[in-house]
Amino acid sequence: MKQKEVLLEVKDLSVSFFNKTGEVQAVRGINYTLHKGEVLGIVGESGSGKSVSSHAILRLTPDSGKVKSGEILFEGKDILKMSKKEIRELRGNRIAMIFQDPMTSLDPLFTVEYQMNESLKKHTNLDAAARKKRIIELLEMVGINQPERRAKQYPYEFSGGMRQRVMIAIALSCDPQLLIADEPTTALDVTIQAQIIDLLKELKDKLGMAIIFITHDLGVVSDICDKIIVMYAGKIVESGEKRRIFYQQQHPYTKGLLASVPDVDSDVSEKLKPIKGNPPDMSTLKPGCAFAPRCNCAMQICVREEPPLMEMEEEHEAACWELLKDEVNK
């Protein structure tokens, strides 16, 4: 079987933010690989580091933040070592991003056509007439009716779902090889969520691009992703092929996330099982496993030492001392 070509490699990436109280370790030494045409889901609670790690790919870390270590190799070239000119050419062209809130990402003072035209003018050699034609094609591609009329409207004249479709159209305008979708279904009702996910699947198959899909909801990624990374407190605690994460999960945090998702086949009287406690304060991280205070399986070693990421099967890893319980108790 032909091996897939590697598109993106993230190696030992650490990102911290600095304020008056000290250092906030947002991302702590993560590693993963994304192949061409693949969909990778990054899942975790708010503050787990999933968005920060993806913003670092486009060098969009705020001024208060710093990439402390690591490499981000896109087609073999380290993004962190690129010049400002090179990174500007990369953004919106070969790597595009859909941000969390389309209402704040779209400028309310300019029409949809004007905002879509900016990216095409920057990254293509199309003349004005060709750019206008391309804008109409893109709006049609993402399922917006009457694209000629809609292109001349302002963002506030669109519903939340339609604004998200416009953001997708802008992201796809230059045929990127990698699309980063940061919580693209947040604040949308479940029907619109399903439509957006179906649209991304359709466009992925049609255009052959790779996608990094960031979300806090494992249920959302169940249908679109090939591989899933579960993050907690800036670390990858489990990663693997989708089926293994859903049916052979090993880390207590992954199990907790799945247990807190409603099941349509369960008894209506059955209560959801939330994960007790709160995520840790990233500015005062203690030694050991960050999930230990919330874990029902915690042992003495969990509060002393951080567990390594261990390979269970091919392309399935988890970081938990419970997996080495027999050796730990020797």
N, C-alpha and C positions, 0 to 999 in steps of 0.2 A: 504494500500500500504506500502511495506517495506521501511523504511527510509534508505537513503544511509549513509554509514559509513564515518565519517569525517577523512580525511587524513591530512590536514594542516589547522592550525588556526593562523592567524596573528592578534595580539592584540596590539592596541595603539603603533604601531611601528613608531619611529622617528629616522631619521638618518641625521647627519649634517657633513659638511666638514669645516675644519678650516685652514685659511691662514693668511697672514700678515694683511689683511684688516678686518678680523673678521670671523664671522660664516655664513656659507651658509646652510640654512635649506632645505635640499634636499627632505626629507620625513617628514611629519608633522602629526603624530598620525593617521595612517590608520589601518583599521580593515577589514578583510574578512575571509571567510571560503571556503575551497575547499574539495569536497567529492571525494571518490575513483572513478576512471573512468570518471571524469568530465573534461571538457575543459573550462578554464577561460581565457578570453581575457582582457588584461590590455592595454588601449588605451590612448594616449595623445601626445602632441607636445614634441619636444626635450626639455629636462630640466624639465619635469613634475614630474620626480621622479620614473617613472615606472621601469626602469632598475636598479636603485639604490636599490629599495625595493626588487627586486628579487635577486640581488647579495647578499643582506643581508641574504637571506635564506640559502645560502651556505657559509656564513661568508667570502665573497670575497670583502668586503668593503676595499678600499685602505687605506694605513697608515694615510693619511690626514683626513680620515673619522672616525666617531664614531657613534655607535648605542646608542642614548641617553636614550631611554626608550622602553619598550614593551617586548612582548614575541612572539616567533615563534615556535609553537607547531607542531611537526611532529609526528604523531601517539601518541600524548599525551605528548611527551618529548620535553622540551625547547631546541632548537638548540643553542641558545645564551649561555646556561649554559654547553654545552658539552665540554669535554676536546679536545685537539688538535688531539689526537689519534682517538677519536670517530668521529670527524668531517671529518677526512681523510677517515675513513671507510664509511662514509655516501656519500661523494662526488664521483660521477661517478659510484656508486654502487646502492644505493636506490634512490638517487636524482641525475639526470644528467642534463647537460645544453648544449644547442647549442648557441654559441656566435655569435655576429653580423656578423663579417667578417671572413669567412672560410679561406681566404688566410693568414691572420695574426694569426689565431688560430692553423693552421697546420704548423708544422716545415718544412721549405723547404729543410732541409739537410737530412731528413729521409724519407724512403718510407712509403706509406700508411700502408702496412702490419706491419712495425716496430711500428708505432704510435698506431695502433689498438691493437697490441700485449701487449703494456704497461699496458693498463687498465685491460685486461684479466689476465695478470700475477699478477697484484696487488690485484684484487678482487675475483679471482676464484682459484680453485684447479686443473684446467685442465693442462695436460702435453702439451709439445710443439706441438705434432701432433694434439691433440684435439683443441688447440688454433688456429692452422692454419685452421682446418676444420671450426671452428666457424667463423673465419674472412671471409672465402669464403661465408658461409651461410648469414652473415650479409650484405655483399656487394650485394649478389643476392637479399636479402630482400628489399633493398632500390633501386633496379632497375638498378644496374650497370652491363653492359654486359661484358663478358669475365673476370670475377672476379679474376681468377688465374693470368692472365697477368696484370690486372690493380692493383692488390695488390702490385706488385713489382715496380710500378711506383712512381714518386715523385709528390707532390701536383701541381707543375707548369705544369705538363702534363695533368691536368684535367681542364675542363671548370668551370665557376663559379657555374653552377647548379650541376655539378658532385662533386665539392668540398663540396658543401652544403650537398649532399647525403652522402659523406664520414663522415662529421661531425655528421650527424644523426645516421649513422651506429656505430660510436664510442660511441655516447651517449646511444645507445640501447644495447651495447655489454653485459652489466650485468643485463639486464631486469629490469630497474628501475621502481619504483612505481610512481615516479613523474618526468616528463620531463619539463624543463624550456626552452622555445624557445624564445630567445631574438632577435627580428627582423630577423627571419630566411629567409625572402624573400627580404630584403633590397638589392638594387643594382642588382637584377635579373629582366629580362624582364618579362612581364605579363604572357607569356606562361609557363615559368619555374616556376614562382610564383604559378600558378595554379597546376602544377605538384607536387611541394613541399607540398602544402596544402593537395592535394589529398593523397599523400603518408603518411603524418602525420595522417590523418583521418583513413586511412586503417590500419596503425600500431597501432593506439589507439584502434580500434575495435578488432584487432587481439590479442594484448597483454594486454588489459584492464588497461592501465596506465592512470593516470591523466596528464593533460598538462596545463601549464601556458604559454599563447601565448602573447608575448609583441610586440606591433606595434604602429605606429603613424597613421595608416590607418584603419578606421572603415570598409571600403569596404573589406579589406583582411580577417577580422574576421567574416564576415557575414555568412559564410558557415560552419565554423569549431567549433565555440564556443557555449557552453550552456549558460554561463553567461558572462557579460561584466562589467568591471570596467572602468570608465572614470576618469582620473587623471588630475589635473591642479594645478600648483604651489605647488607640494608636498602633495596635499590633494585629497581624493576621492570626486568628486563633484556629481557623479551619479553612481549607480550600479543597476543591475537587470538582469532578464532573457533576453536573446537575443531579443526576439520578442518585449518586452516592450521598450528596448532601441531604437530599430529601428522604432517602430510605435507609441510609447507613450512616447517619451523622454520628460523630464520636464526641464532640465537645459539648459540655453541659450548657454553654451559652447558645449554641446552635439549636440544641434540643429545646431550650427555653423559648427561643424565638418562634420555633415551629408550633410549640404547645400553646402559644398565645394568639395564634391565627385561628379565626372561627372556621369550623368544618361544617359544610352544608349537610353532611350525613349524620352529624352528631345529634344527640337528644337536645331539644330546645331548653330543657331545664338544666342541662350541664353547664357549669360555669367555666369561663376562660381561666387559664392558669398563668397569670402574669409573673414575670421575673421579679422577685422581691428585691427591695433595696434600690439604690440609685447608682449610676455610673460614678467612677472615682473622680476626684479633683485632679486634673492633669498637671496642676502646678505643684502638687504635694504627693506624688506617687510614692508608695511604700515598696519595700523589697517584696519579692515573690510574685505570684500570679495576681494580676489586677482584678480578676473575677472572683477570687477566693472569698471575699466577704459576702457575696451573693450566692455562692455555690453550695448545694446540698451535699456534694461529694468531697468537700475540702478536707485535706489532711494537713498534718503539721508541716510537711515539706512545702505545701502550697503557699504558706505565709513567709517562708524563708527564701525559696529559690523560684526563679521564673522558669516555667517548663519550656523545653526546646520544641520546635515544630518537628513532629515525627511523621514519617511516611507510613501510612496504614497499608495502602495498596498503591498501584501505579497511579500517579497524579491525584492522590488523596492524602492530605496531610492534616494533622491536628496537633495542638499544643496543650496537653493536659497530663498531669502526673497520674491521673486515674488509669491511663493507658499503660503505665509502667508500675502499677500498684504492687505486683508480686515482687518486682525487683526493689522497689522503694522500701517494702516491709522486711526485706532480708536483713 
